[in-house]
Amino acid sequence: MSTAFATRIEQAIEWTGRALAWLSLAMVLVTFTVVLLRYAFGIGWIAMQESVMWMHGVLFMLGLAYALKHDAHVRVDIVYRRLDARGRAWIDLLGTLFLLLPVSAFIVWSSWRYVGNAWAIGESSREAGGLPGLYLLKTVIPVSAVLLAVQGLAIVLRSLEFIKNRESQIRSHKSQIRSHKSQIRSHSKGVD
């Protein structure tokens, strides 16, 4: 059951990441349009310029969980890359439980009032002609942390499943070795 739940989580994160990838194209197109309008026609729109920054922020903040899922995050691999699969599963499990999940919870907790205040006043851009609804962009902060935590839950479930299966495989293998040794001993006693 835990791997099925982890799979559903990862499918949702995958879908989110693939959908967000389209923001990259939108950013390029809007940036091209801003440059074209400014230098070819002498026209500039603050809202259009801000939209590029907003898309950039949304892409990176909401894309964090996707990067984590694909192991594309920054990690100090001095120890991790030298470990076997079981050791990596333990590092993933402990790192997620004691670093990722607490940091995600802290981000949600610490940003809650900040985002709530932005919603309360209906915060918008400080620039004249800027984008309204800055509170929506600020909402991305706790949403990003929740997505990270959800992906972290999938990592925990997968790590636990791997460790559990690996431990049972090791016990089974050790049992087979003991059985083999006893067969060899009984065979060698029969030969004497």
DOMARMAR-721608 format. One line per 10 residues: number of its first residue (from 1); their letters; for each residue x, y, z of N, C-alpha, C. Coordinates in nm, 2 decimals, padded with zeros to 4 digits, always signed. Layout:
% residues N
NUM) A) X:Y:Z:X:Y:Z:X:Y:Z | ...
This chain:
% residues 192
1) MSTAFATRIE) +00.08:-00.12:+00.00:+00.00:+00.00:+00.00:+00.09:+00.13:+00.00 | +00.19:+00.13:+00.08:+00.28:+00.25:+00.09:+00.34:+00.28:-00.04 | +00.38:+00.18:-00.12:+00.44:+00.21:-00.25:+00.34:+00.26:-00.35 | +00.21:+00.22:-00.34:+00.11:+00.27:-00.43:+00.08:+00.41:-00.39 | +00.08:+00.45:-00.27:+00.05:+00.58:-00.23:+00.17:+00.67:-00.27 | +00.29:+00.62:-00.26:+00.41:+00.70:-00.30:+00.41:+00.72:-00.45 | +00.36:+00.62:-00.52:+00.35:+00.63:-00.67:+00.25:+00.74:-00.71 | +00.13:+00.74:-00.64:+00.03:+00.85:-00.66:+00.09:+00.99:-00.64 | +00.16:+01.00:-00.53:+00.23:+01.13:-00.49:+00.32:+01.17:-00.60 | +00.41:+01.08:-00.64:+00.51:+01.11:-00.75:+00.44:+01.14:-00.88
11) QAIEWTGRAL) +00.33:+01.07:-00.91:+00.26:+01.10:-01.04:+00.21:+01.25:-01.03 | +00.16:+01.29:-00.92:+00.11:+01.43:-00.91:+00.22:+01.53:-00.92 | +00.33:+01.50:-00.85:+00.45:+01.59:-00.86:+00.50:+01.59:-01.00 | +00.51:+01.48:-01.07:+00.55:+01.47:-01.21:+00.46:+01.56:-01.30 | +00.33:+01.54:-01.28:+00.24:+01.62:-01.36:+00.26:+01.77:-01.34 | +00.28:+01.81:-01.21:+00.30:+01.95:-01.17:+00.42:+02.00:-01.24 | +00.53:+01.93:-01.23:+00.66:+01.97:-01.29:+00.65:+01.99:-01.44 | +00.58:+01.89:-01.51:+00.57:+01.90:-01.65:+00.48:+02.02:-01.69 | +00.38:+02.04:-01.62:+00.29:+02.16:-01.64:+00.37:+02.29:-01.62 | +00.45:+02.30:-01.52:+00.53:+02.42:-01.49:+00.64:+02.44:-01.60
21) AWLSLAMVLV) +00.68:+02.34:-01.66:+00.79:+02.35:-01.76:+00.74:+02.45:-01.87 | +00.61:+02.46:-01.90:+00.56:+02.55:-02.00:+00.58:+02.69:-01.96 | +00.60:+02.72:-01.83:+00.63:+02.86:-01.79:+00.76:+02.91:-01.85 | +00.85:+02.81:-01.87:+00.98:+02.85:-01.93:+00.96:+02.91:-02.07 | +00.88:+02.84:-02.15:+00.85:+02.89:-02.28:+00.78:+03.03:-02.27 | +00.68:+03.04:-02.18:+00.61:+03.16:-02.17:+00.70:+03.28:-02.13 | +00.80:+03.25:-02.04:+00.89:+03.35:-02.00:+00.97:+03.40:-02.11 | +01.02:+03.31:-02.20:+01.10:+03.35:-02.32:+01.01:+03.43:-02.41 | +00.89:+03.39:-02.43:+00.81:+03.46:-02.53:+00.77:+03.60:-02.47 | +00.74:+03.61:-02.35:+00.71:+03.74:-02.29:+00.83:+03.83:-02.28
31) TFTVVLLRYA) +00.95:+03.78:-02.25:+01.07:+03.86:-02.25:+01.10:+03.91:-02.39 | +01.09:+03.82:-02.49:+01.11:+03.86:-02.63:+01.01:+03.98:-02.66 | +00.88:+03.96:-02.62:+00.79:+04.07:-02.65:+00.82:+04.20:-02.58 | +00.87:+04.19:-02.46:+00.90:+04.31:-02.38:+01.02:+04.38:-02.46 | +01.12:+04.31:-02.50:+01.23:+04.37:-02.56:+01.19:+04.43:-02.70 | +01.11:+04.35:-02.77:+01.07:+04.40:-02.90:+00.99:+04.53:-02.89 | +00.89:+04.53:-02.80:+00.81:+04.65:-02.78:+00.89:+04.77:-02.74 | +00.99:+04.74:-02.65:+01.07:+04.85:-02.59:+01.16:+04.91:-02.70 | +01.24:+04.83:-02.76:+01.34:+04.88:-02.85:+01.29:+04.90:-03.00 | +01.19:+04.84:-03.04:+01.14:+04.86:-03.18:+01.03:+04.97:-03.18
41) FGIGWIAMQE) +00.95:+04.97:-03.07:+00.83:+05.06:-03.07:+00.84:+05.17:-02.96 | +00.93:+05.16:-02.87:+00.94:+05.25:-02.76:+00.83:+05.24:-02.66 | +00.77:+05.12:-02.65:+00.66:+05.09:-02.56:+00.71:+05.00:-02.44 | +00.67:+05.04:-02.32:+00.71:+04.95:-02.21:+00.59:+04.93:-02.11 | +00.57:+04.81:-02.07:+00.46:+04.78:-01.98:+00.52:+04.72:-01.85 | +00.50:+04.78:-01.74:+00.56:+04.73:-01.61:+00.49:+04.60:-01.58 | +00.37:+04.58:-01.60:+00.30:+04.46:-01.57:+00.36:+04.34:-01.65 | +00.39:+04.37:-01.78:+00.45:+04.26:-01.86:+00.58:+04.22:-01.81 | +00.66:+04.32:-01.77:+00.80:+04.29:-01.71:+00.79:+04.22:-01.58 | +00.69:+04.26:-01.50:+00.67:+04.19:-01.37:+00.62:+04.05:-01.39
51) SVMWMHGVLF) +00.55:+04.02:-01.50:+00.50:+03.89:-01.52:+00.61:+03.79:-01.54 | +00.72:+03.83:-01.60:+00.83:+03.75:-01.62:+00.89:+03.71:-01.49 | +00.91:+03.81:-01.40:+00.96:+03.78:-01.26:+00.86:+03.68:-01.19 | +00.74:+03.70:-01.20:+00.64:+03.62:-01.13:+00.64:+03.48:-01.19 | +00.65:+03.46:-01.32:+00.66:+03.33:-01.38:+00.79:+03.26:-01.33 | +00.89:+03.33:-01.33:+01.02:+03.28:-01.28:+01.01:+03.23:-01.14 | +00.95:+03.31:-01.05:+00.93:+03.27:-00.91:+00.84:+03.15:-00.90 | +00.73:+03.14:-00.97:+00.64:+03.03:-00.96:+00.71:+02.90:-01.02 | +00.78:+02.92:-01.13:+00.85:+02.80:-01.19:+00.95:+02.74:-01.09 | +01.03:+02.82:-01.03:+01.13:+02.77:-00.94:+01.08:+02.72:-00.80
61) MLGLAYALKH) +00.98:+02.80:-00.75:+00.93:+02.76:-00.62:+00.85:+02.63:-00.63 | +00.76:+02.62:-00.72:+00.67:+02.50:-00.74:+00.75:+02.39:-00.80 | +00.86:+02.42:-00.87:+00.94:+02.31:-00.93:+01.03:+02.24:-00.84 | +01.04:+02.29:-00.72:+01.14:+02.23:-00.62:+01.11:+02.08:-00.59 | +00.98:+02.05:-00.58:+00.94:+01.91:-00.55:+00.97:+01.82:-00.67 | +00.95:+01.88:-00.79:+00.98:+01.80:-00.91:+01.13:+01.77:-00.92 | +01.21:+01.87:-00.89:+01.36:+01.86:-00.89:+01.40:+01.75:-00.78 | +01.34:+01.76:-00.67:+01.37:+01.66:-00.56:+01.33:+01.52:-00.61 | +01.22:+01.50:-00.67:+01.17:+01.37:-00.72:+01.27:+01.31:-00.82 | +01.33:+01.40:-00.90:+01.42:+01.35:-01.00:+01.57:+01.36:-00.96
71) DAHVRVDIVY) +01.59:+01.38:-00.83:+01.72:+01.38:-00.77:+01.81:+01.49:-00.84 | +01.75:+01.60:-00.87:+01.82:+01.71:-00.94:+01.85:+01.82:-00.84 | +01.84:+01.80:-00.72:+01.87:+01.90:-00.62:+02.02:+01.89:-00.58 | +02.06:+02.00:-00.51:+02.20:+02.00:-00.47:+02.22:+01.91:-00.35 | +02.32:+01.83:-00.36:+02.35:+01.74:-00.25:+02.50:+01.72:-00.24 | +02.55:+01.72:-00.12:+02.69:+01.69:-00.10:+02.71:+01.54:-00.11 | +02.77:+01.50:-00.23:+02.78:+01.36:-00.26:+02.90:+01.29:-00.21 | +02.98:+01.35:-00.13:+03.11:+01.29:-00.09:+03.08:+01.15:-00.03 | +02.99:+01.14:+00.06:+02.96:+01.01:+00.12:+02.85:+00.93:+00.05 | +02.75:+01.00:+00.01:+02.63:+00.94:-00.05:+02.66:+00.85:-00.18
81) RRLDARGRAW) +02.74:+00.91:-00.27:+02.77:+00.83:-00.39:+02.86:+00.71:-00.36 | +02.92:+00.70:-00.25:+03.01:+00.58:-00.22:+02.93:+00.47:-00.15 | +02.81:+00.50:-00.11:+02.73:+00.40:-00.04:+02.66:+00.31:-00.13 | +02.62:+00.19:-00.08:+02.54:+00.10:-00.16:+02.39:+00.15:-00.15 | +02.31:+00.08:-00.22:+02.16:+00.12:-00.23:+02.10:+00.13:-00.09 | +02.14:+00.03:-00.01:+02.08:+00.03:+00.13:+02.12:+00.15:+00.21 | +02.25:+00.19:+00.20:+02.30:+00.31:+00.27:+02.24:+00.43:+00.21 | +02.22:+00.44:+00.08:+02.15:+00.56:+00.02:+02.01:+00.57:+00.07 | +01.94:+00.45:+00.08:+01.80:+00.45:+00.13:+01.80:+00.51:+00.28 | +01.89:+00.47:+00.36:+01.90:+00.52:+00.50:+01.93:+00.67:+00.50
91) IDLLGTLFLL) +02.02:+00.72:+00.41:+02.05:+00.86:+00.41:+01.92:+00.94:+00.36 | +01.86:+00.89:+00.26:+01.73:+00.95:+00.21:+01.63:+00.96:+00.32 | +01.61:+00.85:+00.39:+01.51:+00.84:+00.49:+01.54:+00.94:+00.61 | +01.66:+00.93:+00.66:+01.70:+01.02:+00.77:+01.71:+01.16:+00.73 | +01.76:+01.19:+00.61:+01.77:+01.33:+00.57:+01.63:+01.39:+00.55 | +01.54:+01.31:+00.50:+01.40:+01.36:+00.48:+01.33:+01.38:+00.61 | +01.35:+01.29:+00.70:+01.28:+01.30:+00.83:+01.33:+01.41:+00.92 | +01.47:+01.43:+00.92:+01.53:+01.52:+01.01:+01.57:+01.65:+00.95 | +01.56:+01.66:+00.82:+01.60:+01.79:+00.75:+01.48:+01.85:+00.67 | +01.45:+01.77:+00.56:+01.35:+01.82:+00.47:+01.21:+01.85:+00.53
101) LPVSAFIVWS) +01.16:+01.75:+00.60:+01.02:+01.77:+00.66:+01.02:+01.88:+00.77 | +01.12:+01.89:+00.86:+01.12:+02.00:+00.95:+01.14:+02.14:+00.88 | +01.22:+02.15:+00.78:+01.24:+02.27:+00.71:+01.11:+02.31:+00.64 | +01.05:+02.22:+00.58:+00.92:+02.24:+00.51:+00.82:+02.29:+00.61 | +00.81:+02.23:+00.72:+00.71:+02.27:+00.82:+00.75:+02.41:+00.87 | +00.87:+02.44:+00.89:+00.92:+02.58:+00.93:+00.88:+02.68:+00.83 | +00.90:+02.65:+00.70:+00.86:+02.75:+00.59:+00.71:+02.77:+00.59 | +00.63:+02.67:+00.61:+00.49:+02.69:+00.61:+00.45:+02.78:+00.73 | +00.51:+02.74:+00.85:+00.48:+02.81:+00.97:+00.52:+02.96:+00.97 | +00.65:+02.98:+00.92:+00.70:+03.12:+00.92:+00.64:+03.21:+00.81
111) SWRYVGNAWA) +00.59:+03.15:+00.70:+00.53:+03.23:+00.60:+00.38:+03.25:+00.61 | +00.32:+03.18:+00.71:+00.18:+03.19:+00.72:+00.13:+03.33:+00.74 | +00.18:+03.40:+00.84:+00.14:+03.53:+00.87:+00.17:+03.63:+00.76 | +00.29:+03.61:+00.70:+00.33:+03.70:+00.58:+00.23:+03.69:+00.47 | +00.20:+03.57:+00.43:+00.10:+03.54:+00.33:-00.04:+03.59:+00.37 | -00.08:+03.56:+00.49:-00.21:+03.60:+00.54:-00.22:+03.75:+00.54 | -00.12:+03.83:+00.58:-00.13:+03.97:+00.57:-00.14:+04.02:+00.43 | -00.07:+03.96:+00.34:-00.08:+04.00:+00.19:-00.22:+03.98:+00.14 | -00.29:+03.86:+00.18:-00.43:+03.84:+00.15:-00.52:+03.94:+00.21 | -00.49:+03.97:+00.34:-00.58:+04.06:+00.41:-00.59:+04.20:+00.35
121) IGESSREAGG) -00.48:+04.25:+00.30:-00.48:+04.38:+00.23:-00.50:+04.38:+00.08 | -00.51:+04.25:+00.03:-00.52:+04.24:-00.12:-00.40:+04.30:-00.19 | -00.28:+04.27:-00.14:-00.15:+04.33:-00.18:-00.13:+04.31:-00.33 | -00.09:+04.43:-00.39:-00.06:+04.42:-00.53:+00.08:+04.49:-00.55 | +00.13:+04.50:-00.67:+00.26:+04.56:-00.70:+00.27:+04.70:-00.65 | +00.39:+04.73:-00.61:+00.42:+04.87:-00.56:+00.44:+04.96:-00.68 | +00.46:+04.90:-00.79:+00.49:+04.99:-00.91:+00.36:+05.03:-00.98 | +00.36:+05.16:-01.02:+00.24:+05.21:-01.09:+00.23:+05.13:-01.22 | +00.12:+05.07:-01.25:+00.09:+04.99:-01.37:+00.14:+04.85:-01.35 | +00.18:+04.81:-01.23:+00.22:+04.67:-01.20:+00.11:+04.58:-01.19
131) LPGLYLLKTV) +00.14:+04.45:-01.16:+00.04:+04.35:-01.16:-00.04:+04.35:-01.03 | -00.17:+04.33:-01.03:-00.24:+04.32:-00.91:-00.23:+04.18:-00.85 | -00.27:+04.15:-00.73:-00.27:+04.01:-00.68:-00.14:+03.96:-00.64 | -00.05:+04.05:-00.59:+00.08:+04.00:-00.54:+00.06:+03.89:-00.43 | -00.05:+03.90:-00.36:-00.08:+03.80:-00.26:-00.08:+03.66:-00.31 | -00.13:+03.64:-00.44:-00.13:+03.51:-00.50:+00.01:+03.46:-00.52 | +00.11:+03.55:-00.56:+00.24:+03.51:-00.58:+00.30:+03.47:-00.44 | +00.27:+03.54:-00.34:+00.33:+03.51:-00.21:+00.27:+03.38:-00.16 | +00.16:+03.34:-00.20:+00.10:+03.21:-00.16:+00.18:+03.09:-00.21 | +00.26:+03.11:-00.31:+00.34:+03.01:-00.37:+00.44:+02.96:-00.26
141) IPVSAVLLAV) +00.48:+03.04:-00.17:+00.58:+03.01:-00.07:+00.54:+02.89:+00.01 | +00.42:+02.90:+00.09:+00.38:+02.78:+00.16:+00.34:+02.66:+00.07 | +00.28:+02.69:-00.04:+00.24:+02.58:-00.13:+00.37:+02.50:-00.17 | +00.47:+02.57:-00.20:+00.60:+02.51:-00.24:+00.65:+02.42:-00.13 | +00.64:+02.47:+00.00:+00.69:+02.39:+00.11:+00.60:+02.26:+00.13 | +00.47:+02.28:+00.11:+00.38:+02.16:+00.12:+00.41:+02.06:+00.01 | +00.44:+02.10:-00.11:+00.47:+02.01:-00.22:+00.61:+01.94:-00.19 | +00.70:+02.01:-00.13:+00.83:+01.95:-00.09:+00.80:+01.84:+00.02 | +00.72:+01.88:+00.11:+00.69:+01.78:+00.22:+00.62:+01.66:+00.16 | +00.53:+01.68:+00.07:+00.45:+01.56:+00.01:+00.55:+01.47:-00.07
151) QGLAIVLRSL) +00.64:+01.54:-00.14:+00.74:+01.46:-00.21:+00.83:+01.39:-00.11 | +00.86:+01.46:+00.00:+00.94:+01.40:+00.11:+00.87:+01.27:+00.17 | +00.74:+01.28:+00.18:+00.66:+01.17:+00.23:+00.68:+01.05:+00.13 | +00.68:+01.07:+00.00:+00.70:+00.97:-00.10:+00.84:+00.91:-00.08 | +00.94:+00.99:-00.05:+01.08:+00.94:-00.04:+01.08:+00.86:+00.09 | +01.02:+00.90:+00.20:+01.02:+00.82:+00.32:+00.95:+00.69:+00.30 | +00.84:+00.68:+00.23:+00.77:+00.56:+00.20:+00.86:+00.46:+00.12 | +00.92:+00.52:+00.01:+01.00:+00.44:-00.07:+01.12:+00.39:+00.00 | +01.18:+00.47:+00.08:+01.30:+00.43:+00.15:+01.27:+00.32:+00.26 | +01.16:+00.34:+00.33:+01.12:+00.24:+00.43:+01.09:+00.11:+00.36
161) EFIKNRESQI) +01.02:+00.11:+00.25:+00.99:-00.01:+00.17:+01.12:-00.08:+00.12 | +01.21:+00.00:+00.07:+01.34:-00.06:+00.03:+01.42:-00.12:+00.14 | +01.43:-00.05:+00.25:+01.50:-00.10:+00.37:+01.44:-00.23:+00.42 | +01.30:-00.22:+00.43:+01.23:-00.34:+00.48:+01.25:-00.46:+00.39 | +01.24:-00.44:+00.26:+01.26:-00.55:+00.17:+01.41:-00.60:+00.17 | +01.49:-00.50:+00.17:+01.64:-00.53:+00.17:+01.67:-00.61:+00.30 | +01.62:-00.57:+00.41:+01.65:-00.65:+00.54:+01.60:-00.79:+00.53 | +01.48:-00.80:+00.48:+01.42:-00.94:+00.46:+01.50:-01.02:+00.37 | +01.55:-00.96:+00.26:+01.64:-01.03:+00.16:+01.77:-01.07:+00.23 | +01.82:-00.98:+00.31:+01.95:-01.02:+00.38:+01.92:-01.13:+00.48
171) RSHKSQIRSH) +01.81:-01.13:+00.56:+01.78:-01.24:+00.65:+01.76:-01.37:+00.57 | +01.69:-01.36:+00.46:+01.67:-01.48:+00.38:+01.80:-01.53:+00.33 | +01.89:-01.44:+00.28:+02.02:-01.49:+00.23:+02.10:-01.55:+00.34 | +02.10:-01.49:+00.46:+02.18:-01.54:+00.57:+02.12:-01.68:+00.61 | +01.99:-01.70:+00.60:+01.93:-01.82:+00.64:+01.97:-01.93:+00.53 | +01.97:-01.89:+00.41:+02.02:-01.98:+00.30:+02.16:-02.02:+00.32 | +02.25:-01.93:+00.36:+02.39:-01.96:+00.39:+02.40:-02.06:+00.50 | +02.33:-02.03:+00.61:+02.33:-02.12:+00.73:+02.29:-02.26:+00.69 | +02.18:-02.27:+00.61:+02.13:-02.39:+00.57:+02.23:-02.47:+00.48 | +02.29:-02.39:+00.39:+02.40:-02.45:+00.31:+02.51:-02.50:+00.39
181) KSQIRSHSKG) +02.55:-02.42:+00.49:+02.67:-02.46:+00.57:+02.63:-02.59:+00.65 | +02.51:-02.60:+00.70:+02.47:-02.72:+00.78:+02.46:-02.84:+00.68 | +02.42:-02.82:+00.56:+02.42:-02.93:+00.46:+02.56:-02.97:+00.43 | +02.65:-02.88:+00.42:+02.79:-02.91:+00.39:+02.85:-02.99:+00.51 | +02.82:-02.95:+00.63:+02.87:-03.02:+00.75:+02.81:-03.16:+00.76 | +02.68:-03.17:+00.74:+02.62:-03.30:+00.75:+02.67:-03.39:+00.63 | +02.70:-03.33:+00.52:+02.75:-03.41:+00.41:+02.90:-03.45:+00.44 | +02.98:-03.36:+00.49:+03.11:-03.39:+00.52:+03.12:-03.50:+00.64 | +03.03:-03.50:+00.73:+03.03:-03.60:+00.84:+02.99:-03.73:+00.78 | +02.90:-03.73:+00.68:+02.86:-03.86:+00.62:+02.97:-03.92:+00.53
191) VD) +03.06:-03.83:+00.48:+03.17:-03.88:+00.40:+03.28:-03.94:+00.49 | +03.30:-03.89:+00.61:+03.41:-03.94:+00.70:+03.37:-04.07:+00.74
